[in-house]
Amino acid sequence: MELSQVALNQGLTFLTWVTGIVLIVVSGFLVKLLIDLSKLAKNLTETSQVLNTELKPTLQELSETLKTINELVKTTDKGFDNIRSAIEKFIGKTKSVSENIFGGFLKGFATVFGLFSKK
């Protein structure tokens, strides 16, 4: 019985040492993980501060540029509307003149035809 008692004590001693070593290694990895997470949080904070300082002026410039482009488009639309209305007026006058010329031509042709057919 004493031999089994000694073997049991040695097994328990070995298990205790191995458990302690594993706990130390796992604790080391946990400490390393916490240090890396702390660095990551610090870098994220710095990045967000840089984004806030750089992004706001960029967005303001973009907004001003879009306003300028919008005004340019509105001005261009007004110019095209003016050109379109001028072309429509010109076409209306041209149509009226061509109708008068064509009507006069038909009347003249009818008159000449009437004169020749009477003879």
All heavy atoms as an XYZ file, in Angstrom:
923
protein
N       0.782     -1.198      0.000
C       0.000      0.000      0.000
C       0.828      1.270      0.000
O       0.368      2.266     -0.526
C      -0.852      0.013      1.247
C      -2.091     -0.682      1.028
S      -3.398      0.272      1.124
C      -4.641     -0.272      1.615
N       1.949      1.206      0.614
C       2.786      2.370      0.654
C       3.283      2.762     -0.727
O       3.419      3.933     -1.028
C       3.992      2.103      1.566
C       3.773      2.620      2.925
C       4.998      2.446      3.741
O       6.093      2.736      3.248
O       4.852      2.043      4.878
N       3.495      1.821     -1.573
C       3.966      2.086     -2.914
C       2.901      2.826     -3.725
O       3.199      3.774     -4.452
C       4.333      0.764     -3.593
C       5.089      0.876     -4.903
C       6.352      1.691     -4.762
C       5.385     -0.506     -5.429
N       1.646      2.411     -3.572
C       0.579      3.091     -4.274
C       0.368      4.501     -3.716
O       0.011      5.425     -4.444
C      -0.714      2.292     -4.231
O      -1.167      2.207     -2.900
N       0.583      4.672     -2.437
C       0.457      5.995     -1.810
C       1.539      6.924     -2.350
O       1.273      8.084     -2.655
C       0.572      5.859     -0.287
C       0.307      7.121      0.477
C      -1.164      7.541      0.425
O      -2.043      6.701      0.264
N      -1.405      8.821      0.525
N       2.766      6.449     -2.518
C       3.871      7.244     -3.030
C       3.588      7.608     -4.495
O       3.799      8.743     -4.929
C       5.201      6.475     -2.880
C       6.326      7.179     -3.628
C       5.571      6.327     -1.433
N       3.107      6.644     -5.280
C       2.799      6.889     -6.689
C       1.683      7.923     -6.821
O       1.710      8.811     -7.689
C       2.409      5.600     -7.392
N       0.680      7.819     -5.943
C      -0.410      8.786     -5.959
C       0.094     10.180     -5.615
O      -0.273     11.162     -6.252
C      -1.515      8.343     -4.998
C      -2.753      9.225     -4.935
C      -3.482      9.210     -6.276
C      -3.677      8.775     -3.828
N       0.953     10.275     -4.629
C       1.511     11.576     -4.238
C       2.353     12.178     -5.362
O       2.288     13.380     -5.617
C       2.359     11.439     -2.974
C       1.500     11.340     -1.719
O       0.325     11.705     -1.745
N       2.083     10.840     -0.647
N       3.143     11.356     -6.037
C       3.962     11.856     -7.149
C       3.075     12.316     -8.314
O       3.345     13.344     -8.940
C       4.924     10.764     -7.618
C       6.085     10.545     -6.670
C       7.002      9.431     -7.148
O       6.687      8.707     -8.097
N       8.136      9.283     -6.470
N       2.012     11.567     -8.589
C       1.082     11.944     -9.664
C       0.392     13.263     -9.366
O       0.247     14.129    -10.241
N      -0.041     13.425     -8.107
C      -0.695     14.673     -7.713
C       0.281     15.850     -7.739
O      -0.073     16.970     -8.137
C      -1.333     14.530     -6.341
C      -2.590     13.651     -6.271
C      -3.041     13.494     -4.832
C      -3.696     14.236     -7.103
N       1.522     15.621     -7.339
C       2.536     16.670     -7.374
C       2.793     17.097     -8.825
O       2.883     18.293     -9.134
C       3.838     16.180     -6.719
O       3.566     15.761     -5.387
C       4.886     17.279     -6.693
N       2.931     16.112     -9.724
C       3.141     16.405    -11.140
C       1.958     17.191    -11.721
O       2.132     18.178    -12.438
C       3.355     15.093    -11.914
C       3.524     15.292    -13.379
C       4.701     15.818    -13.900
C       2.504     14.974    -14.259
C       4.855     16.004    -15.256
C       2.647     15.161    -15.624
C       3.836     15.675    -16.121
N       0.746     16.763    -11.392
C      -0.457     17.444    -11.877
C      -0.503     18.885    -11.365
O      -0.870     19.797    -12.105
C      -1.708     16.674    -11.434
C      -3.044     17.226    -11.890
C      -3.144     17.189    -13.410
C      -4.187     16.441    -11.271
N      -0.101     19.107    -10.133
C      -0.094     20.453     -9.554
C       0.899     21.346    -10.287
O       0.586     22.503    -10.622
C       0.249     20.395     -8.056
O      -0.652     19.522     -7.402
C       0.199     21.759     -7.420
N       2.107     20.834    -10.548
C       3.115     21.609    -11.265
C       2.665     21.936    -12.698
O       2.818     23.070    -13.156
C       4.454     20.853    -11.304
C       5.220     21.005    -10.026
C       5.350     20.102     -9.037
C       5.939     22.157     -9.616
N       6.096     20.582     -8.018
C       6.491     21.876     -8.355
C       6.183     23.419    -10.169
C       7.270     22.775     -7.645
C       6.965     24.289     -9.452
C       7.491     23.990     -8.220
N       2.126     20.947    -13.379
C       1.683     21.171    -14.759
C       0.542     22.189    -14.783
O       0.513     23.089    -15.622
C       1.270     19.835    -15.425
C       0.567     20.082    -16.752
C       2.492     18.956    -15.625
N      -0.401     22.089    -13.853
C      -1.510     23.038    -13.783
C      -0.993     24.449    -13.516
O      -1.448     25.427    -14.134
C      -2.512     22.620    -12.688
O      -2.954     21.295    -12.952
C      -3.697     23.564    -12.639
N      -0.032     24.592    -12.641
C       0.556     25.898    -12.340
C       1.240     26.486    -13.561
O       1.092     27.687    -13.857
N       2.017     25.652    -14.284
C       2.717     26.139    -15.480
C       1.709     26.566    -16.550
O       1.854     27.630    -17.177
C       3.680     25.052    -16.007
C       4.849     24.882    -15.023
C       4.200     25.429    -17.394
C       5.748     23.697    -15.344
N       0.657     25.757    -16.744
C      -0.365     26.108    -17.734
C      -1.056     27.410    -17.338
O      -1.307     28.281    -18.191
C      -1.382     24.952    -17.902
C      -2.602     25.405    -18.684
C      -0.729     23.769    -18.589
N      -1.370     27.588    -16.059
C      -2.000     28.830    -15.611
C      -1.083     30.032    -15.824
O      -1.534     31.114    -16.207
C      -2.409     28.716    -14.138
C      -3.644     27.863    -13.850
C      -3.860     27.756    -12.339
C      -4.865     28.463    -14.508
N       0.227     29.870    -15.621
C       1.173     30.970    -15.836
C       1.234     31.334    -17.322
O       1.212     32.520    -17.692
C       2.576     30.592    -15.293
C       2.535     30.569    -13.759
C       3.638     31.572    -15.778
C       3.801     30.017    -13.118
N       1.272     30.295    -18.194
C       1.328     30.560    -19.637
C       0.054     31.246    -20.106
O       0.095     32.239    -20.852
C       1.580     29.246    -20.410
C       1.392     29.444    -21.906
C       2.975     28.705    -20.117
N      -1.098     30.755    -19.672
C      -2.368     31.358    -20.068
C      -2.464     32.784    -19.534
O      -2.930     33.696    -20.232
C      -3.564     30.494    -19.599
C      -4.882     31.232    -19.765
C      -3.594     29.181    -20.356
N      -2.009     33.012    -18.321
C      -2.012     34.371    -17.753
C      -1.117     35.291    -18.584
O      -1.456     36.461    -18.813
C      -1.532     34.356    -16.309
O      -2.402     33.597    -15.514
N       0.032     34.800    -19.019
C       0.927     35.598    -19.859
C       0.239     35.993    -21.160
O       0.334     37.150    -21.603
N      -0.452     35.030    -21.795
C      -1.165     35.348    -23.024
C      -2.300     36.346    -22.774
O      -2.551     37.243    -23.607
C      -1.726     34.082    -23.679
C      -0.693     33.289    -24.414
C      -0.427     31.978    -24.065
C       0.019     33.838    -25.466
C       0.521     31.239    -24.750
C       0.963     33.112    -26.163
C       1.222     31.797    -25.798
N      -2.973     36.222    -21.651
C      -4.050     37.160    -21.324
C      -3.501     38.570    -21.103
O      -4.096     39.558    -21.534
C      -4.834     36.689    -20.104
C      -5.807     35.526    -20.331
C      -6.417     35.084    -19.013
C      -6.881     35.917    -21.316
N      -2.354     38.677    -20.428
C      -1.736     39.986    -20.219
C      -1.336     40.588    -21.567
O      -1.570     41.772    -21.825
C      -0.519     39.863    -19.267
C       0.317     41.138    -19.266
C      -0.983     39.540    -17.857
N      -0.731     39.770    -22.440
C      -0.355     40.242    -23.766
C      -1.590     40.694    -24.545
O      -1.572     41.736    -25.224
C       0.367     39.119    -24.522
C       0.701     39.424    -25.944
C       1.806     40.428    -26.049
C       2.221     40.524    -27.528
N       2.579     41.861    -27.893
N      -2.688     39.933    -24.446
C      -3.930     40.308    -25.114
C      -4.456     41.634    -24.587
O      -4.876     42.499    -25.358
C      -4.977     39.202    -24.927
C      -6.361     39.471    -25.505
C      -6.277     39.529    -27.025
C      -7.344     38.422    -25.062
N      -4.435     41.822    -23.278
C      -4.906     43.087    -22.706
C      -4.032     44.260    -23.135
O      -4.535     45.357    -23.412
C      -4.958     42.979    -21.179
C      -6.054     42.063    -20.616
C      -5.910     41.938    -19.107
C      -7.415     42.580    -20.979
N      -2.731     44.072    -23.239
C      -1.832     45.140    -23.679
C      -2.142     45.500    -25.139
O      -2.234     46.682    -25.502
C      -0.354     44.718    -23.507
C      -0.012     44.664    -22.013
C       0.583     45.678    -24.232
C       1.343     44.036    -21.711
N      -2.316     44.467    -25.982
C      -2.626     44.722    -27.393
C      -3.975     45.409    -27.556
O      -4.129     46.300    -28.395
C      -2.607     43.409    -28.184
C      -1.203     42.863    -28.375
O      -0.238     43.630    -28.169
O      -1.070     41.664    -28.718
N      -4.958     45.006    -26.759
C      -6.266     45.654    -26.822
C      -6.188     47.105    -26.377
O      -6.861     47.972    -26.934
C      -7.289     44.889    -25.985
C      -7.774     43.559    -26.574
C      -8.699     42.863    -25.589
C      -8.470     43.773    -27.897
N      -5.349     47.383    -25.393
C      -5.167     48.764    -24.938
C      -4.537     49.607    -26.051
O      -4.981     50.746    -26.300
C      -4.281     48.775    -23.702
O      -3.971     50.084    -23.333
N      -3.528     49.058    -26.735
C      -2.906     49.781    -27.854
C      -3.910     49.993    -28.981
O      -3.939     51.067    -29.592
C      -1.699     49.006    -28.386
C      -0.511     49.018    -27.458
C       0.639     48.215    -28.042
C       1.824     48.164    -27.095
N       2.916     47.331    -27.633
N      -4.714     48.977    -29.248
C      -5.724     49.101    -30.304
C      -6.731     50.196    -29.971
O      -7.093     51.008    -30.826
C      -6.445     47.765    -30.509
C      -7.586     47.754    -31.517
C      -7.049     48.031    -32.918
C      -8.339     46.445    -31.465
N      -7.181     50.241    -28.720
C      -8.142     51.265    -28.309
C      -7.524     52.658    -28.443
O      -8.179     53.612    -28.889
C      -8.596     51.019    -26.878
N      -6.248     52.793    -28.083
C      -5.562     54.080    -28.198
C      -5.444     54.491    -29.669
O      -5.697     55.646    -30.025
C      -4.173     53.994    -27.569
C      -3.483     55.330    -27.425
C      -2.082     55.175    -26.853
C      -2.149     54.646    -25.431
N      -0.816     54.551    -24.797
N      -5.100     53.547    -30.531
C      -4.995     53.854    -31.976
C      -6.350     54.207    -32.563
O      -6.452     55.099    -33.415
C      -4.405     52.657    -32.725
C      -2.915     52.512    -32.488
O      -2.246     53.446    -32.104
N      -2.401     51.321    -32.704
N      -7.397     53.524    -32.145
C      -8.739     53.850    -32.635
C      -9.157     55.248    -32.200
O      -9.778     55.987    -32.974
C      -9.752     52.820    -32.146
C      -9.723     51.462    -32.847
C     -10.694     50.504    -32.176
C     -10.046     51.612    -34.308
N      -8.815     55.618    -30.987
C      -9.130     56.961    -30.500
C      -8.395     58.014    -31.340
O      -8.992     59.016    -31.755
C      -8.737     57.091    -29.015
O      -9.413     56.102    -28.269
C      -9.082     58.466    -28.480
N      -7.118     57.791    -31.592
C      -6.337     58.735    -32.406
C      -6.895     58.821    -33.827
O      -7.005     59.914    -34.397
C      -4.871     58.318    -32.438
C      -4.149     58.494    -31.123
C      -2.738     57.929    -31.138
O      -2.289     57.452    -32.209
O      -2.078     57.974    -30.088
N      -7.252     57.665    -34.379
C      -7.801     57.651    -35.738
C      -9.122     58.396    -35.806
O      -9.371     59.164    -36.743
C      -7.995     56.189    -36.213
O      -6.756     55.505    -36.137
C      -8.520     56.146    -37.631
N      -9.971     58.203    -34.818
C     -11.258     58.912    -34.824
C     -11.054     60.415    -34.664
O     -11.772     61.212    -35.270
C     -12.175     58.367    -33.737
O     -11.672     58.669    -32.458
N     -10.068     60.829    -33.881
C      -9.787     62.259    -33.737
C      -9.280     62.851    -35.049
O      -9.686     63.946    -35.448
C      -8.757     62.486    -32.629
C      -9.309     62.257    -31.235
C      -8.232     62.349    -30.158
O      -7.051     62.416    -30.466
N      -8.651     62.338    -28.899
N      -8.402     62.112    -35.731
C      -7.892     62.586    -37.026
C      -9.034     62.676    -38.031
O      -9.148     63.657    -38.779
C      -6.771     61.653    -37.539
C      -6.442     61.938    -38.994
C      -5.528     61.807    -36.684
N      -9.898     61.669    -38.051
C     -11.039     61.702    -38.962
C     -11.953     62.880    -38.664
O     -12.438     63.540    -39.585
C     -11.828     60.396    -38.869
C     -11.256     59.219    -39.639
C     -12.073     57.964    -39.369
C     -11.231     59.504    -41.118
N     -12.200     63.141    -37.397
C     -13.058     64.270    -37.044
C     -12.452     65.598    -37.472
O     -13.152     66.476    -37.965
C     -13.332     64.283    -35.539
C     -14.383     63.280    -35.137
O     -15.189     62.860    -35.943
N     -14.364     62.887    -33.885
N     -11.152     65.752    -37.295
C     -10.534     67.026    -37.652
C     -10.401     67.184    -39.157
O     -10.507     68.291    -39.676
C      -9.146     67.176    -37.001
O      -8.323     66.074    -37.402
C      -9.251     67.222    -35.502
N     -10.197     66.096    -39.890
C     -10.007     66.181    -41.336
C     -11.308     66.050    -42.114
O     -11.451     66.618    -43.182
C      -9.035     65.080    -41.810
C      -7.632     65.234    -41.304
C      -6.953     66.477    -41.827
O      -7.200     66.841    -42.993
O      -6.184     67.081    -41.072
N     -12.246     65.310    -41.576
C     -13.471     65.023    -42.318
C     -14.426     66.216    -42.338
O     -15.064     66.479    -43.364
C     -14.166     63.797    -41.714
C     -15.247     63.138    -42.532
C     -14.687     62.685    -43.867
C     -15.835     61.958    -41.792
N     -14.516     66.943    -41.247
C     -15.438     68.083    -41.197
C     -15.093     69.150    -42.240
O     -15.974     69.582    -42.995
C     -15.478     68.671    -39.792
C     -16.252     67.808    -38.820
C     -16.294     68.405    -37.435
C     -17.036     67.490    -36.484
N     -17.060     68.001    -35.122
N     -13.835     69.594    -42.346
C     -13.525     70.584    -43.396
C     -13.746     70.026    -44.806
O     -14.201     70.746    -45.700
C     -12.043     70.906    -43.174
C     -11.755     70.528    -41.777
C     -12.682     69.399    -41.465
N     -13.435     68.753    -44.992
C     -13.637     68.140    -46.304
C     -15.107     68.121    -46.665
O     -15.491     68.432    -47.807
C     -13.065     66.713    -46.316
O     -11.689     66.750    -45.954
C     -13.213     66.078    -47.679
N     -15.955     67.780    -45.723
C     -17.391     67.767    -45.981
C     -17.927     69.173    -46.243
O     -18.811     69.354    -47.075
C     -18.136     67.121    -44.810
C     -17.982     65.605    -44.680
C     -18.693     65.099    -43.432
C     -18.505     64.891    -45.908
N     -17.394     70.160    -45.549
C     -17.813     71.536    -45.790
C     -17.415     71.985    -47.200
O     -18.208     72.616    -47.901
C     -17.205     72.476    -44.744
C     -17.826     72.327    -43.368
C     -17.122     73.164    -42.315
O     -16.053     73.692    -42.560
N     -17.723     73.269    -41.145
N     -16.199     71.637    -47.614
C     -15.759     71.986    -48.970
C     -16.612     71.278    -50.012
O     -16.984     71.871    -51.028
C     -14.293     71.615    -49.161
C     -13.323     72.527    -48.439
C     -11.885     72.112    -48.648
O     -11.593     71.385    -49.615
O     -11.042     72.524    -47.835
N     -16.928     70.023    -49.751
C     -17.764     69.265    -50.681
C     -19.154     69.881    -50.779
O     -19.720     70.002    -51.875
C     -17.859     67.801    -50.228
C     -18.654     66.856    -51.105
C     -18.020     66.752    -52.479
C     -18.758     65.498    -50.454
N     -19.694     70.320    -49.652
C     -21.008     70.956    -49.643
C     -20.981     72.251    -50.443
O     -21.891     72.522    -51.241
C     -21.442     71.221    -48.204
O     -22.647     71.910    -48.170
N     -19.953     73.059    -50.262
C     -19.834     74.306    -51.012
C     -19.684     74.036    -52.512
O     -20.281     74.732    -53.341
C     -18.638     75.116    -50.502
C     -18.835     75.683    -49.114
C     -17.585     76.345    -48.573
O     -16.602     76.497    -49.334
O     -17.587     76.706    -47.387
N     -18.913     73.019    -52.854
C     -18.736     72.665    -54.262
C     -20.053     72.227    -54.873
O     -20.396     72.626    -55.997
C     -17.692     71.537    -54.392
O     -16.473     71.960    -53.791
C     -17.447     71.182    -55.847
N     -20.810     71.425    -54.154
C     -22.107     70.972    -54.661
C     -23.077     72.141    -54.826
O     -23.848     72.186    -55.790
C     -22.699     69.904    -53.741
C     -22.003     68.544    -53.781
C     -22.618     67.610    -52.754
C     -22.073     67.931    -55.159
N     -23.030     73.111    -53.908
C     -23.882     74.300    -54.052
C     -23.497     75.085    -55.306
O     -24.370     75.540    -56.050
C     -23.760     75.187    -52.809
C     -24.456     74.633    -51.593
C     -24.263     75.535    -50.395
C     -24.888     74.935    -49.149
N     -24.638     75.753    -47.959
N     -22.203     75.230    -55.531
C     -21.737     75.955    -56.713
C     -22.165     75.243    -57.995
O     -22.641     75.881    -58.944
C     -20.196     76.079    -56.684
O     -19.803     76.709    -55.464
C     -19.684     76.871    -57.868
N     -22.015     73.935    -58.018
C     -22.428     73.154    -59.192
C     -23.930     73.277    -59.399
O     -24.405     73.421    -60.529
C     -21.995     71.687    -59.037
C     -20.476     71.569    -59.152
C     -22.673     70.801    -60.084
C     -19.932     70.203    -58.844
N     -24.686     73.251    -58.316
C     -26.145     73.376    -58.407
C     -26.529     74.735    -58.997
O     -27.418     74.820    -59.852
C     -26.770     73.172    -57.037
C     -28.259     73.014    -57.101
O     -28.828     72.713    -58.145
N     -28.917     73.215    -55.968
N     -25.888     75.805    -58.556
C     -26.158     77.134    -59.106
C     -25.796     77.197    -60.590
O     -26.524     77.789    -61.392
C     -25.374     78.201    -58.331
C     -25.856     78.408    -56.913
C     -27.281     78.907    -56.857
O     -27.665     79.739    -57.712
O     -28.023     78.459    -55.967
N     -24.676     76.578    -60.963
C     -24.262     76.552    -62.358
C     -25.294     75.817    -63.218
O     -25.652     76.283    -64.307
C     -22.894     75.872    -62.487
C     -22.317     75.763    -63.888
C     -22.000     77.146    -64.440
C     -21.083     74.892    -63.879
N     -25.802     74.709    -62.704
C     -26.811     73.945    -63.446
C     -28.095     74.761    -63.591
O     -28.717     74.778    -64.663
C     -27.081     72.585    -62.755
C     -28.311     71.918    -63.308
C     -25.876     71.665    -62.896
N     -28.487     75.454    -62.519
C     -29.697     76.284    -62.600
C     -29.532     77.391    -63.640
O     -30.439     77.665    -64.427
C     -30.012     76.893    -61.226
C     -30.592     75.920    -60.249
C     -30.886     76.599    -58.922
C     -31.437     75.632    -57.892
N     -31.668     76.292    -56.605
N     -28.370     78.039    -63.639
C     -28.106     79.098    -64.609
C     -28.124     78.538    -66.029
O     -28.685     79.154    -66.949
C     -26.734     79.745    -64.328
O     -26.723     80.209    -62.977
C     -26.461     80.896    -65.258
N     -27.523     77.383    -66.212
C     -27.509     76.749    -67.533
C     -28.917     76.386    -67.975
O     -29.272     76.566    -69.146
C     -26.623     75.488    -67.492
O     -25.335     75.837    -67.002
C     -26.482     74.871    -68.866
N     -29.730     75.882    -67.054
C     -31.124     75.557    -67.383
C     -31.880     76.798    -67.839
O     -32.640     76.749    -68.813
C     -31.839     74.935    -66.178
C     -31.463     73.480    -65.966
O     -30.904     72.874    -66.899
O     -31.742     72.949    -64.869
N     -31.668     77.912    -67.149
C     -32.329     79.156    -67.550
C     -31.887     79.571    -68.944
O     -32.699     80.002    -69.771
C     -32.031     80.267    -66.545
C     -32.727     80.107    -65.220
C     -32.350     81.218    -64.252
C     -32.957     80.992    -62.877
N     -32.527     82.026    -61.933
N     -30.597     79.441    -69.234
C     -30.085     79.793    -70.557
C     -30.684     78.913    -71.645
O     -31.084     79.399    -72.707
N     -30.775     77.617    -71.370
C     -31.377     76.714    -72.355
C     -32.862     77.008    -72.546
O     -33.382     76.913    -73.663
C     -31.192     75.251    -71.945
C     -29.858     74.700    -72.327
C     -29.010     74.196    -71.352
C     -29.445     74.671    -73.646
C     -27.782     73.674    -71.691
C     -28.215     74.159    -73.991
C     -27.374     73.659    -73.013
N     -33.542     77.366    -71.462
C     -34.956     77.738    -71.589
C     -35.108     78.975    -72.480
O     -36.015     79.045    -73.316
C     -35.580     77.997    -70.217
C     -35.793     76.707    -69.427
O     -35.824     75.625    -70.059
O     -35.942     76.795    -68.189
N     -34.241     79.952    -72.294
C     -34.286     81.150    -73.136
C     -34.020     80.809    -74.598
O     -34.706     81.312    -75.502
C     -33.259     82.184    -72.649
C     -33.649     82.779    -71.310
O     -34.798     82.727    -70.908
N     -32.667     83.338    -70.614
N     -33.029     79.987    -74.857
C     -32.717     79.593    -76.235
C     -33.883     78.815    -76.844
O     -34.266     79.048    -77.989
C     -31.420     78.749    -76.273
C     -30.223     79.631    -75.960
C     -31.246     78.072    -77.625
C     -28.930     78.878    -75.783
N     -34.458     77.899    -76.065
C     -35.576     77.107    -76.575
C     -36.771     78.005    -76.914
O     -37.399     77.843    -77.958
C     -35.993     76.059    -75.549
C     -37.090     75.146    -76.057
C     -37.448     74.068    -75.113
N     -37.276     74.523    -73.741
C     -37.591     73.824    -72.675
N     -38.100     72.649    -72.815
N     -37.402     74.302    -71.471
N     -37.088     78.958    -76.039
C     -38.222     79.842    -76.321
C     -37.937     80.714    -77.552
O     -38.828     80.957    -78.366
C     -38.551     80.716    -75.112
O     -37.493     81.600    -74.832
N     -36.684     81.163    -77.727
C     -36.332     81.955    -78.914
C     -36.470     81.108    -80.176
O     -36.994     81.577    -81.198
C     -34.908     82.490    -78.784
N     -36.033     79.849    -80.108
C     -36.152     78.961    -81.273
C     -37.616     78.677    -81.577
O     -38.033     78.669    -82.744
C     -35.361     77.655    -81.041
C     -33.859     77.947    -81.080
C     -35.719     76.601    -82.073
C     -32.985     76.776    -80.699
N     -38.422     78.474    -80.541
C     -39.853     78.228    -80.759
C     -40.521     79.439    -81.399
O     -41.355     79.294    -82.307
C     -40.536     77.866    -79.433
C     -40.200     76.473    -78.937
C     -40.771     76.189    -77.553
O     -41.356     77.098    -76.920
O     -40.622     75.041    -77.101
N     -40.154     80.644    -80.959
C     -40.711     81.853    -81.567
C     -40.283     81.959    -83.025
O     -41.082     82.296    -83.902
C     -40.263     83.104    -80.800
C     -40.920     83.269    -79.461
C     -40.393     84.503    -78.755
C     -40.964     84.634    -77.366
N     -40.397     85.793    -76.656
N     -39.014     81.681    -83.297
C     -38.501     81.738    -84.654
C     -39.214     80.731    -85.547
O     -39.608     81.051    -86.668
C     -36.988     81.484    -84.664
C     -36.395     81.437    -86.036
C     -36.220     82.608    -86.756
C     -36.029     80.233    -86.609
C     -35.675     82.571    -88.028
C     -35.494     80.187    -87.876
C     -35.311     81.354    -88.591
N     -39.404     79.523    -85.042
C     -40.098     78.489    -85.819
C     -41.545     78.892    -86.061
O     -42.077     78.699    -87.156
C     -39.999     77.130    -85.115
C     -38.570     76.593    -85.201
C     -40.967     76.123    -85.713
C     -38.327     75.327    -84.418
N     -42.186     79.471    -85.056
C     -43.572     79.930    -85.226
C     -43.677     80.989    -86.296
O     -44.565     80.960    -87.149
N     -42.750     81.971    -86.286
C     -42.764     83.021    -87.306
C     -42.447     82.439    -88.679
O     -43.070     82.799    -89.680
C     -41.764     84.114    -86.945
C     -42.192     84.951    -85.769
C     -41.178     86.021    -85.454
C     -41.627     86.831    -84.248
N     -40.643     87.865    -83.917
N     -41.490     81.550    -88.746
C     -41.124     80.924    -90.020
C     -42.284     80.110    -90.567
O     -42.558     80.142    -91.777
C     -39.889     80.019    -89.831
O     -38.847     80.762    -89.227
C     -39.421     79.453    -91.143
N     -42.970     79.420    -89.699
C     -44.129     78.617    -90.122
C     -45.218     79.530    -90.679
O     -45.810     79.245    -91.718
C     -44.657     77.815    -88.928
C     -45.759     76.863    -89.270
C     -46.169     76.080    -88.040
C     -47.310     75.158    -88.342
N     -47.760     74.439    -87.150
N     -45.458     80.618    -90.005
C     -46.477     81.566    -90.463
C     -46.098     82.159    -91.822
O     -46.922     82.257    -92.721
C     -46.648     82.642    -89.394
O     -46.990     83.862    -89.932
N     -44.828     82.533    -91.976
C     -44.377     83.103    -93.245
C     -44.474     82.055    -94.349
O     -44.943     82.335    -95.453
C     -42.934     83.644    -93.111
C     -42.333     83.970    -94.468
C     -42.912     84.866    -92.216
N     -44.049     80.836    -94.067
C     -44.092     79.799    -95.102
C     -45.533     79.453    -95.455
O     -45.834     79.180    -96.633
C     -43.343     78.548    -94.647
O     -43.983     77.949    -93.543
N     -46.438     79.482    -94.470
C     -47.852     79.241    -94.785
C     -48.396     80.348    -95.694
O     -49.141     80.090    -96.641
C     -48.673     79.151    -93.498
C     -48.482     77.867    -92.737
C     -49.216     77.867    -91.394
O     -49.770     78.919    -91.002
O     -49.225     76.819    -90.749
N     -48.032     81.590    -95.421
C     -48.468     82.712    -96.258
C     -47.903     82.598    -97.670
O     -48.606     82.839    -98.667
C     -48.067     84.053    -95.640
C     -48.884     84.367    -94.401
O     -49.976     83.846    -94.226
N     -48.352     85.230    -93.556
N     -46.616     82.241    -97.765
C     -46.012     82.092    -99.092
C     -46.679     80.952    -99.848
O     -47.020     81.091   -101.024
C     -44.488     81.856    -98.957
C     -43.806     83.126    -98.460
C     -43.890     81.411   -100.279
C     -42.340     82.954    -98.157
N     -46.878     79.833    -99.192
C     -47.507     78.686    -99.841
C     -48.949     79.005   -100.233
O     -49.403     78.653   -101.328
C     -47.464     77.460    -98.917
C     -47.948     76.206    -99.567
C     -47.227     75.611   -100.591
C     -49.141     75.621    -99.170
C     -47.675     74.459   -101.191
C     -49.597     74.467    -99.766
C     -48.865     73.874   -100.781
N     -49.656     79.694    -99.311
C     -51.035     80.101    -99.633
C     -51.064     81.042   -100.823
O     -51.912     80.943   -101.717
N     -50.136     82.007   -100.865
C     -50.050     82.935   -102.003
C     -49.712     82.203   -103.286
O     -50.241     82.514   -104.364
N     -48.804     81.234   -103.195
C     -48.453     80.452   -104.373
C     -49.662     79.695   -104.902
O     -49.907     79.655   -106.119
C     -47.322     79.471   -104.025
C     -46.952     78.561   -105.146
C     -46.220     79.023   -106.229
C     -47.338     77.236   -105.132
C     -45.886     78.182   -107.268
C     -47.008     76.386   -106.161
C     -46.272     76.853   -107.238
N     -50.435     79.098   -103.995
C     -51.635     78.374   -104.435
C     -52.656     79.326   -105.065
O     -53.264     78.993   -106.087
C     -52.262     77.627   -103.253
C     -51.561     76.351   -102.808
C     -52.288     75.750   -101.600
C     -51.476     75.337   -103.925
N     -52.837     80.495   -104.472
C     -53.780     81.462   -105.044
C     -53.306     81.924   -106.419
O     -54.092     82.047   -107.368
C     -53.961     82.660   -104.115
C     -54.822     82.368   -102.922
C     -55.021     83.630   -102.105
C     -55.850     83.314   -100.874
N     -56.055     84.490   -100.047
N     -52.022     82.212   -106.517
C     -51.473     82.623   -107.803
C     -51.627     81.534   -108.847
O     -51.980     81.791   -110.006
N     -51.334     80.290   -108.459
C     -51.477     79.170   -109.382
C     -52.928     79.001   -109.810
O     -53.214     78.766   -110.991
C     -50.959     77.880   -108.716
C     -50.997     76.690   -109.613
C     -50.079     76.551   -110.652
C     -51.971     75.715   -109.457
C     -50.136     75.450   -111.486
C     -52.022     74.628   -110.279
C     -51.101     74.475   -111.299
N     -53.839     79.145   -108.823
C     -55.266     79.026   -109.154
C     -55.683     80.143   -110.096
O     -56.468     79.937   -111.046
C     -56.099     79.056   -107.883
N     -55.179     81.345   -109.879
C     -55.522     82.473   -110.755
C     -54.988     82.252   -112.161
O     -55.706     82.423   -113.154
C     -54.961     83.786   -110.175
O     -55.412     83.947   -108.847
C     -55.364     84.976   -111.015
N     -53.731     81.838   -112.258
C     -53.138     81.595   -113.568
C     -53.860     80.442   -114.250
O     -54.158     80.482   -115.455
C     -51.627     81.315   -113.433
C     -51.042     80.799   -114.745
C     -50.898     82.558   -112.982
N     -54.158     79.404   -113.526
C     -54.883     78.264   -114.081
C     -56.277     78.686   -114.548
O     -56.743     78.250   -115.597
C     -54.978     77.144   -113.030
C     -55.590     75.892   -113.559
C     -54.895     75.084   -114.451
C     -56.886     75.528   -113.186
C     -55.466     73.936   -114.929
C     -57.448     74.390   -113.677
C     -56.749     73.563   -114.542
N     -56.890     79.543   -113.725
C     -58.213     80.058   -114.108
C     -58.135     80.889   -115.388
O     -59.030     80.832   -116.230
N     -57.106     81.699   -115.554
C     -56.949     82.515   -116.745
C     -56.710     81.655   -117.994
O     -57.257     81.917   -119.051
C     -55.784     83.490   -116.565
C     -56.000     84.659   -115.603
C     -54.718     85.461   -115.454
C     -57.135     85.550   -116.095
N     -55.903     80.641   -117.844
C     -55.644     79.762   -118.985
C     -56.823     78.871   -119.316
O     -57.035     78.535   -120.485
C     -54.400     78.886   -118.738
C     -53.114     79.611   -118.946
C     -52.238     79.818   -117.883
C     -52.764     80.141   -120.181
C     -51.069     80.484   -118.060
C     -51.585     80.806   -120.360
C     -50.715     80.992   -119.293
N     -57.571     78.481   -118.306
C     -58.712     77.606   -118.598
C     -59.873     78.378   -119.210
O     -60.709     77.811   -119.893
C     -59.143     76.856   -117.350
O     -59.384     77.721   -116.306
N     -59.980     79.691   -119.047
C     -61.047     80.483   -119.654
C     -60.809     80.647   -121.132
O     -61.751     80.848   -121.890
C     -61.142     81.844   -118.982
C     -61.721     81.805   -117.596
C     -61.868     83.187   -117.068
C     -62.419     83.177   -115.682
N     -62.540     84.478   -115.108
N     -59.640     80.591   -121.553
C     -59.365     80.847   -122.969
C     -59.665     79.676   -123.742
O     -60.039     78.855   -124.195
C     -57.919     81.212   -123.188
C     -57.623     82.597   -122.688
C     -56.230     82.952   -123.068
C     -55.887     84.311   -122.647
N     -54.648     84.751   -123.035
